[in-house]
Amino acid sequence: MAFRRLTELPVAGRRVFLRVDFNVPLGADGKVSDDSRIVASLPTIRYLIEKGARLVVSSHLGRPKGKRDPQQSLRPVQQVFERYLRQPVAFAESIIGPEAEAASRALQDGGVLLLENLRFDPREEKNDPEFSRALAALGDCYVNDAFGAAHRAHASTEGITAHLTECAAGLLLERELQALGRLLTDAERPYVTILGGAKISGKIDVLTNLLPRVDRVVIGGGMMFTFLKAQGLAVGRSLVEEDRVEMARGILEDPANREKILLPVDTLVVRSLESGEPGAVVPVRAIPEDGIGVDIGPESIDAIAAALSEARTILWNGPMGIFEKAPYAKGTLAVAERMAKATKRGAFTVVGGGDSLAAAHRAGVTDQMSHCSTGGGASLEFLEGKTLPGVAALERAAKATSR
């Protein structure tokens, strides 16, 4: 992580173009329904305000496809933002240009300006050089605290660094990289990874990159049925990625993996996903032809608990079943609770992925994890071993200024 840190950046009296990840969900009433991403960037924002910076805050929200969409405006975020900061936050309808520049220059020390949704302009996602230059005109220096967008080579995450010589990582971005980097290079053993979620396709690169590094890999969620089918088992009408069965078989048959991979031994099955029926627990070798697996069973929960009992490092990404429905949430909530217990006894625990975070929140144990990643796709790509464009841009900027 050869980038400049926030504490190394002189910001007093200067306009700081701050990229954050305020891509928060909005409810049917148009209000922010989950403000956790706003809260996650508050330490960086408060630090800059206390140091007398003049903050120009930018983010995307949703996927407006380069067009203005009132339903994906950052206006509702402004209201929540003001409430947390306990001070006014100016709002710029214009993302770039004379009006936005005038608003940025009108800021006083400690003042905050929030720009409208960056993705209302199609040039943001195209990483357009002229748009990057126009964004840079709003600041004297640049801080990236948007880990959730660090895997995107966009104008506000990569292009802008070519036009502002002083660039630094925010506190959240740095904390994310330190925590996730520890999982790849400095993990204390025994090291257990729990992977769930619907599909193996979204986790396969993470799985293959982590397998040589970990002691156990627990497989759950919908992806477990692709692995079970790869073992030759009948899985009824459970979710299976047919084009990934051979890949799963290859992973299971690799001698280096046989002792590492822990698959569920029982599952909760239902006949219909719509009925909300409580279902029945069956061994994975006895899934009925019309059965749909919706959660792991009690024996599998016990096996996971045993695997975690002595672990010193644990990564969890993906639920164990359809946890959004209360009757099928037991396995996922059990994992969250076991993670919390592991943290209490001194293990380093990391939760990644929106569904896993939602489950940890539902279990009331979010604050009992060592680290809850805000990254989503960025977390997965980092754990896959890929270079994140937003981070690489900061490293290039640091290298250029050190010459």
VENJOQUI-V290240 format. One record per backbone hydrogen bond with DSSP energy under -1.0 kcal/mol. NH is the residue of the N-H (numbers start at 0). CO is the residue of the C=O. If there is no record, write none. Layout:
nh=NH co=CO
nh=NH co=CO
This chain:
nh=2 co=0
nh=7 co=4
nh=8 co=5
nh=12 co=51
nh=13 co=10
nh=15 co=53
nh=16 co=140
nh=17 co=55
nh=18 co=142
nh=19 co=57
nh=23 co=21
nh=26 co=30
nh=29 co=26
nh=32 co=24
nh=38 co=34
nh=39 co=35
nh=41 co=38
nh=44 co=40
nh=45 co=41
nh=46 co=42
nh=47 co=43
nh=48 co=44
nh=49 co=45
nh=50 co=46
nh=51 co=48
nh=52 co=47
nh=53 co=13
nh=54 co=110
nh=55 co=15
nh=56 co=112
nh=57 co=17
nh=65 co=118
nh=71 co=68
nh=72 co=69
nh=77 co=73
nh=78 co=74
nh=79 co=75
nh=80 co=76
nh=81 co=77
nh=82 co=78
nh=83 co=79
nh=84 co=80
nh=85 co=81
nh=89 co=111
nh=91 co=113
nh=100 co=96
nh=101 co=97
nh=102 co=98
nh=103 co=99
nh=104 co=100
nh=105 co=101
nh=109 co=52
nh=110 co=107
nh=112 co=54
nh=113 co=89
nh=114 co=56
nh=115 co=91
nh=117 co=58
nh=119 co=116
nh=120 co=117
nh=123 co=120
nh=126 co=123
nh=127 co=122
nh=131 co=127
nh=132 co=128
nh=133 co=129
nh=134 co=130
nh=135 co=131
nh=136 co=132
nh=137 co=134
nh=138 co=135
nh=139 co=14
nh=140 co=14
nh=141 co=165
nh=142 co=16
nh=143 co=167
nh=144 co=18
nh=146 co=144
nh=148 co=145
nh=149 co=146
nh=151 co=148
nh=153 co=151
nh=154 co=123
nh=157 co=153
nh=158 co=153
nh=159 co=154
nh=160 co=157
nh=161 co=158
nh=162 co=159
nh=167 co=141
nh=168 co=3
nh=169 co=143
nh=173 co=169
nh=174 co=170
nh=175 co=171
nh=176 co=172
nh=177 co=173
nh=178 co=174
nh=179 co=175
nh=180 co=176
nh=181 co=177
nh=184 co=180
nh=185 co=181
nh=191 co=312
nh=192 co=215
nh=193 co=314
nh=194 co=217
nh=195 co=316
nh=196 co=318
nh=202 co=199
nh=203 co=199
nh=206 co=202
nh=207 co=203
nh=208 co=204
nh=209 co=205
nh=210 co=206
nh=212 co=209
nh=213 co=209
nh=214 co=190
nh=215 co=190
nh=216 co=259
nh=217 co=192
nh=218 co=261
nh=219 co=194
nh=220 co=319
nh=222 co=196
nh=223 co=220
nh=224 co=221
nh=226 co=222
nh=227 co=223
nh=228 co=224
nh=229 co=225
nh=231 co=228
nh=232 co=227
nh=236 co=290
nh=237 co=234
nh=241 co=239
nh=243 co=240
nh=244 co=241
nh=247 co=243
nh=248 co=244
nh=249 co=245
nh=250 co=246
nh=251 co=247
nh=252 co=248
nh=256 co=253
nh=257 co=253
nh=259 co=256
nh=260 co=256
nh=261 co=216
nh=266 co=281
nh=267 co=294
nh=268 co=279
nh=269 co=291
nh=279 co=268
nh=281 co=266
nh=283 co=264
nh=285 co=282
nh=290 co=287
nh=291 co=269
nh=293 co=267
nh=296 co=265
nh=300 co=296
nh=301 co=297
nh=302 co=298
nh=303 co=299
nh=304 co=300
nh=305 co=301
nh=306 co=302
nh=307 co=303
nh=311 co=189
nh=312 co=189
nh=313 co=347
nh=314 co=191
nh=315 co=349
nh=316 co=193
nh=321 co=293
nh=322 co=320
nh=324 co=321
nh=327 co=324
nh=328 co=325
nh=332 co=328
nh=333 co=329
nh=334 co=330
nh=335 co=331
nh=336 co=332
nh=337 co=333
nh=338 co=334
nh=339 co=335
nh=340 co=336
nh=341 co=337
nh=342 co=338
nh=343 co=339
nh=344 co=340
nh=345 co=342
nh=346 co=341
nh=347 co=311
nh=349 co=313
nh=350 co=370
nh=351 co=315
nh=356 co=352
nh=357 co=353
nh=358 co=354
nh=359 co=355
nh=360 co=356
nh=361 co=357
nh=362 co=358
nh=364 co=359
nh=367 co=364
nh=368 co=365
nh=370 co=348
nh=372 co=350
nh=377 co=374
nh=379 co=375
nh=380 co=376
nh=381 co=377
nh=382 co=378
nh=383 co=379
nh=384 co=381
nh=385 co=380
nh=389 co=149
nh=391 co=387
nh=392 co=388
nh=393 co=389
nh=394 co=390
nh=395 co=391
nh=396 co=392
nh=397 co=393
nh=398 co=394
nh=399 co=395
nh=400 co=396
nh=401 co=397
